[in-house]
């Protein structure tokens, strides 16, 4: 996957944002839809798949291991799977680009197959730690040769048969949970993951839909115990992917911050393990309603109507963090223009995302004139009570190849007194192709 040339862009104060938009398909569900379809026997159809670079990385790796994956002219994706246990030895290294989800979940798939695979990625992905996945997969019998610091590039040799394990997650991570469950699909016996803090449950919902024998129970302490029976036979499915709630956060916060705005974001997935941002925004006083609520493919979906609001700072409970871990950068932008203080804690995970998101957001917001205190596990932000940011002139922001940092400061620019110049919007294509066009359709100059 080639490194794109930098694509700088400037964002400036917007007139009221109005209209109805759709955001790309949910990234988490898109990855899983392709993977589980590739392990089913027969033809699966996927509508609404996110066609960003991260999901293309997953599709490319699955093709390299034998799955037949084709995009039809109407945007439907057709997958002919190889069956659980049917993955083939890839001829070349699997290029994950910028996608941590692709890397960690595919490592889980490979772990219980008798194949060897090399995983490579771009500069940003190659800085991210993989030990949290290689540790449990090693216990199941997979063997890893990793770069210093437990990072990419790495070589792994799967085990067949792998050994079922009971694994208690040391950190809240849907990726680690899913990697172990995926390895368990082709492992004889019962593989269990114990999750003290609930994380997004797309894997559990979708695996059941494909016919896997999977149960979820709670122990006396409230931890979730997820058990999967191995050597499964998955049935092909017709999947409709809802809009990504993480991507929807950007037009939602833009509408909250730009005076006079009234925006509806249609067809947004609102799985309770993913909807923390909207809960926090409502607590801050956001005029935000869910309309046309429905269930699509086992996932709750709604249209989100949002109007400009005077927000008030809040203390964000640490236990809500897993349900909005990717949305904190855009929440920080909202907090910077709220009335009063917003306190966030328990966010150490943000330091090992595509970038150190706590450091980048603290630095960037301070450059825009916000009052920010960076702590080891979160930010404390004293808001401007609606006073526009960047009051002292244009501000240049380095997003460090992080798509969510780039989009967050783009939104900040729409509510600023002067231009906000983001050094590179190219990484936004990993999760939100058409982001700038979406903003323009609402009336922004982007």
C-alpha positions in Angstrom: 0.0 0.0 0.0 1.7 3.2 -1.2 2.2 6.2 1.0 0.1 9.1 -0.3 1.5 12.5 -1.0 0.6 15.0 1.7 -2.7 16.9 1.1 -2.8 20.1 3.2 -6.1 21.9 3.6 -7.5 25.0 5.4 -10.8 25.2 7.2 -12.4 28.5 8.2 -15.5 29.8 10.0 -18.7 28.5 8.4 -22.1 29.9 7.9 -24.8 27.8 9.5 -24.5 24.1 8.5 -27.8 22.7 7.2 -29.0 19.6 5.4 -29.0 15.8 5.6 -25.9 13.7 5.1 -24.8 10.1 5.3 -21.4 9.0 6.6 -19.5 6.0 5.3 -20.3 2.5 6.6 -19.2 1.4 10.1 -15.5 0.6 10.0 -15.6 -2.1 12.7 -18.6 -3.9 11.1 -17.1 -3.6 7.6 -13.8 -5.4 8.7 -15.8 -8.1 10.4 -18.3 -8.6 7.6 -15.4 -9.3 5.1 -13.6 -11.6 7.5 -16.6 -13.7 8.6 -17.8 -13.9 5.0 -14.4 -15.2 3.9 -14.7 -18.0 6.5 -18.2 -19.0 5.5 -18.9 -21.6 2.8 -20.9 -20.0 0.0 -21.7 -16.5 -1.2 -22.2 -13.6 1.2 -23.5 -10.2 0.0 -22.4 -7.0 1.8 -24.2 -3.6 1.3 -22.9 -0.3 2.6 -19.3 -1.5 3.2 -16.9 1.3 4.1 -14.7 1.7 1.1 -11.8 3.3 2.9 -8.2 2.2 2.8 -8.3 0.3 6.1 -11.1 -2.0 4.8 -9.4 -2.4 1.5 -6.4 -3.7 3.4 -8.6 -6.3 5.0 -10.1 -7.3 1.6 -6.6 -7.5 0.0 -5.3 -9.8 2.8 -8.3 -12.1 2.6 -7.9 -12.4 -1.2 -4.2 -13.2 -0.7 -5.4 -16.1 1.6 -7.9 -17.6 -0.9 -11.2 -15.7 -0.5 -12.9 -14.5 -3.7 -14.0 -10.9 -3.0 -15.6 -8.7 -5.8 -17.2 -5.3 -5.8 -20.2 -5.0 -8.1 -21.1 -1.9 -10.0 -23.9 -1.0 -7.6 -21.5 -1.0 -4.6 -22.5 -4.4 -3.3 -19.6 -6.6 -2.3 -19.8 -10.4 -3.1 -17.6 -12.8 -1.0 -17.2 -16.5 -1.7 -15.6 -17.9 1.4 -13.2 -20.7 1.9 -14.7 -22.1 5.2 -13.2 -22.1 8.7 -9.8 -23.6 8.5 -9.6 -23.0 4.7 -7.3 -20.0 4.6 -4.3 -20.5 2.3 -0.6 -19.6 2.6 -0.2 -16.0 1.2 2.5 -15.6 -1.5 3.6 -12.2 -0.2 3.6 -10.1 3.0 0.2 -8.8 4.0 0.3 -5.0 3.8 -2.0 -3.6 6.5 -1.4 0.1 5.5 -2.6 2.1 8.5 -5.1 -0.4 9.8 -4.6 -1.6 13.4 -8.0 -3.4 13.2 -7.0 -5.3 10.1 -3.7 -6.3 11.6 -4.9 -7.6 15.0 -8.0 -9.4 13.8 -6.3 -11.1 10.9 -3.5 -12.2 13.2 -6.3 -13.9 15.2 -7.6 -15.6 12.0 -4.1 -16.8 11.0 -3.3 -18.1 14.5 -5.2 -21.3 14.2 -4.3 -22.1 10.6 -1.1 -24.0 9.6 0.2 -21.1 7.6 3.0 -18.5 7.9 2.3 -14.8 7.2 4.3 -11.6 7.4 2.5 -8.5 8.4 3.7 -5.0 7.3 2.3 -1.5 7.6 2.9 2.2 7.1 5.1 4.3 9.5 2.2 5.1 11.8 1.0 1.5 12.1 4.6 0.3 12.6 4.8 2.3 15.8 1.8 0.7 17.4 2.3 -2.1 20.0 1.1 -5.6 19.0 2.1 -7.5 22.2 -1.5 -7.3 23.6 -2.5 -9.6 20.7 0.6 -11.7 20.3 0.6 -12.7 24.0 -2.8 -14.5 24.0 -2.3 -15.9 20.5 1.1 -17.3 21.6 -0.7 -19.2 24.4 -2.9 -20.8 21.8 0.2 -22.1 19.9 1.0 -19.4 17.4 4.6 -18.3 17.0 5.8 -14.8 16.4 9.0 -13.1 15.3 8.5 -9.4 15.9 10.4 -6.1 15.5 11.8 -4.4 18.6 9.1 -3.2 20.9 6.7 -5.9 19.8 5.9 -4.0 16.6 5.5 -4.5 12.9 6.9 -5.8 10.7 6.4 -9.2 12.2 6.2 -12.8 11.0 3.7 -15.3 12.5 3.3 -19.0 12.2 -0.1 -20.3 13.0 -0.8 -23.6 14.9 -3.2 -26.3 13.7 -4.6 -27.5 15.9 -4.4 -24.5 18.2 -5.0 -24.8 21.9 -8.2 -23.4 23.4 -7.6 -20.9 26.3 -9.4 -18.9 28.8 -8.1 -15.3 28.6 -8.9 -12.4 30.9 -8.4 -9.1 29.1 -5.8 -7.0 30.9 -7.0 -3.9 29.0 -10.4 -3.1 27.5 -9.9 -3.9 23.8 -12.4 -5.1 21.3 -9.6 -5.9 18.9 -7.8 -8.2 21.4 -11.1 -9.9 22.3 -12.0 -10.4 18.7 -8.6 -11.7 17.8 -8.8 -14.5 20.4 -12.4 -15.3 19.4 -11.4 -15.5 15.7 -8.5 -17.8 16.6 -11.0 -19.9 18.6 -13.2 -20.4 15.5 -10.8 -23.0 14.1 -9.6 -24.4 17.5 -11.0 -27.6 18.9 -13.0 -27.1 22.1 -14.2 -24.0 23.9 -12.2 -20.7 23.8 -13.2 -18.1 26.4 -12.5 -14.4 26.8 -13.3 -12.7 30.1 -14.0 -9.0 29.7 -14.0 -7.0 32.9 -15.1 -3.8 31.1 -17.5 -4.2 28.2 -16.2 -3.2 24.7 -17.9 -3.0 21.4 -19.7 -6.3 20.7 -19.9 -6.4 16.9 -17.9 -9.6 16.7 -20.3 -11.4 19.1 -23.4 -10.2 17.3 -22.1 -11.0 13.8 -20.6 -14.4 14.7 -23.9 -15.5 16.0 -25.6 -14.3 12.8 -23.2 -16.4 10.8 -24.0 -19.5 12.9 -21.2 -19.7 15.4 -21.9 -21.3 18.7 -21.2 -18.4 21.0 -22.5 -17.5 24.5 -22.2 -14.5 26.6 -22.6 -14.7 30.4 -21.8 -12.4 33.4 -19.8 -13.5 36.4 -20.5 -12.4 40.0 -18.3 -9.3 39.4 -20.2 -8.2 36.3 -17.4 -9.3 33.9 -18.6 -10.7 30.5 -17.6 -14.2 29.8 -17.7 -14.9 26.0 -17.3 -18.5 25.0 -17.0 -19.8 21.4 -17.0 -23.4 20.3 -14.3 -24.1 17.7 -14.2 -26.0 14.4 -17.3 -23.9 13.5 -19.2 -24.0 10.2 -20.3 -20.5 9.2 -23.2 -19.8 7.0 -23.1 -17.1 4.3 -25.1 -13.9 5.1 -26.6 -10.8 3.5 -25.2 -7.9 5.6 -26.2 -4.3 5.5 -23.6 -2.1 7.2 -24.9 1.0 9.0 -23.2 4.3 9.0 -20.2 4.6 11.4 -21.0 6.3 14.7 -17.4 7.5 15.0 -17.5 9.2 11.6 -20.9 10.7 12.4 -19.3 12.5 15.4 -17.6 15.0 13.1 -20.7 16.5 11.4 -22.6 16.2 14.7 -20.0 18.3 16.7 -19.6 20.7 13.7 -23.4 21.4 13.9 -23.3 21.8 17.6 -20.5 24.4 17.4 -21.5 26.5 14.3 -24.2 29.0 15.2 -27.6 28.5 13.4 -26.8 24.9 12.3 -29.5 22.2 11.9 -28.1 18.9 10.5 -29.4 15.4 10.3 -27.0 12.5 9.9 -28.9 9.5 8.5 -28.5 5.8 9.0 -26.1 5.8 12.0 -25.3 2.6 13.9 -26.0 3.2 17.6 -24.8 0.0 19.2 -24.8 0.8 22.9 -21.2 -0.3 23.1 -20.4 2.5 20.6 -22.7 5.4 21.4 -20.9 6.9 24.4 -20.1 10.2 22.5 -23.8 11.0 22.1 -24.5 10.2 25.7 -21.8 12.6 26.8 -22.9 15.4 24.3 -26.4 15.1 25.7 -25.1 15.5 29.2 -23.3 18.7 28.0 -26.6 20.1 26.8 -26.5 19.1 23.1 -29.8 19.5 21.2 -29.5 16.0 19.8 -32.3 13.5 18.9 -32.5 10.0 17.5 -35.2 9.7 14.8 -36.5 6.7 12.8 -35.0 4.3 15.2 -34.8 0.7 13.9 -32.9 -2.6 13.9 -30.8 -3.5 10.8 -28.9 -6.8 10.8 -29.1 -7.1 14.6 -27.7 -3.6 15.1 -29.7 -0.5 16.3 -29.7 2.3 13.8 -31.2 5.8 13.8 -31.0 9.2 12.1 -29.3 11.8 14.3 -30.7 15.3 14.2 -28.5 17.9 15.8 -28.8 21.7 16.2 -26.4 24.4 17.4 -26.3 24.3 21.2 -24.6 26.0 24.1 -22.6 23.2 25.7 -21.5 22.9 29.4 -18.4 21.1 30.5 -18.8 17.8 32.3 -16.7 15.1 34.0 -16.6 12.1 31.7 -16.9 8.9 33.7 -13.8 6.6 32.9 -16.1 3.6 32.5 -17.7 5.1 29.4 -14.4 5.4 27.6 -14.5 2.0 25.8 -17.8 3.0 24.1 -16.3 6.2 22.6 -12.5 5.6 22.6 -12.2 6.8 19.0 -14.4 9.8 19.5 -12.4 11.6 22.2 -10.5 13.8 19.8 -13.7 15.4 18.5 -15.2 15.5 22.0 -12.1 17.6 23.0 -13.0 20.1 20.3 -16.5 20.4 21.7 -15.2 20.7 25.2 -12.8 23.5 24.1 -15.9 25.7 23.2 -18.1 24.6 26.1 -19.0 26.7 29.2 -16.8 25.5 32.1 -14.5 22.6 32.7 -14.5 19.2 31.1 -12.4 16.4 32.8 -11.5 13.1 31.1 -9.7 10.2 32.8 -8.8 6.6 32.0 -7.7 7.3 28.5 -4.2 5.8 28.4 -5.3 3.8 25.3 -5.3 7.1 23.3 -1.5 7.3 23.6 -1.0 4.1 21.5 -3.5 4.8 18.7 -2.4 6.0 15.2 -0.7 8.7 17.2 -0.4 9.9 20.8 -3.9 11.4 20.6 -3.8 13.0 24.0 -0.6 14.9 23.3 -1.6 15.9 19.8 -5.0 17.2 20.8 -3.6 19.0 23.9 -0.9 20.7 21.8 -3.2 21.6 18.9 -6.0 23.0 21.0 -3.5 25.1 23.0 -2.3 26.5 19.7 -5.9 27.4 18.9 -6.1 29.3 22.2 -7.9 26.7 24.3 -7.1 26.2 28.0 -5.9 22.6 28.2 -4.1 20.6 30.9 -2.6 17.3 29.7 -2.5 14.5 32.3 -1.1 11.0 31.9 -4.5 9.5 31.4 -6.6 12.3 30.0 -7.2 16.0 29.4 -8.7 18.8 31.5 -10.2 21.5 29.3 -11.6 24.9 30.3 -14.0 25.9 27.5 -14.4 29.3 25.9 -18.2 29.4 26.3 -18.7 29.6 22.6 -16.0 32.2 21.9 -14.4 31.2 18.6 -11.0 29.6 18.7 -7.9 30.8 16.8 -8.7 34.4 17.7 -5.1 35.6 17.2 -4.7 34.5 13.6 -4.4 31.4 11.4 -3.0 28.3 13.1 -1.1 25.4 11.4 -1.8 21.9 12.8 0.4 18.8 12.2 -1.9 15.7 12.3 0.9 13.2 12.2 -0.8 10.8 9.8 -3.8 10.4 12.1 -7.1 10.6 10.4 -9.2 11.4 13.5 -6.8 14.2 14.5 -7.0 15.7 11.0 -10.8 15.6 11.0 -11.1 17.0 14.5 -9.1 20.1 13.7 -11.0 20.5 10.4 -14.2 20.8 12.5 -12.4 23.1 14.9 -11.6 25.3 11.9 -15.3 25.7 11.1 -15.9 27.2 14.5 -12.8 29.4 14.6 -12.2 33.1 14.1 -9.3 32.4 11.7 -8.2 29.6 9.4 -7.1 26.3 10.8 -4.5 24.7 8.4 -4.2 20.9 8.7 -0.9 19.7 7.2 -2.3 16.5 5.7 -5.9 15.4 5.1 -4.8 12.4 3.0 -5.0 9.9 5.9 -8.7 10.7 6.2 -9.3 8.3 3.3 -8.6 5.4 5.7 -12.0 5.9 7.4 -14.0 8.7 5.8 -13.5 9.1 2.0 -15.5 12.1 1.0 -15.2 14.0 4.3 -14.5 17.4 2.8 -17.3 16.9 0.2 -19.7 16.1 3.1 -18.7 19.3 4.9 -19.2 21.3 1.7 -22.7 19.8 1.1 -23.7 21.2 4.5 -22.5 24.7 3.6 -18.9 24.7 4.8 -15.9 26.1 2.8 -13.7 23.0 2.9 
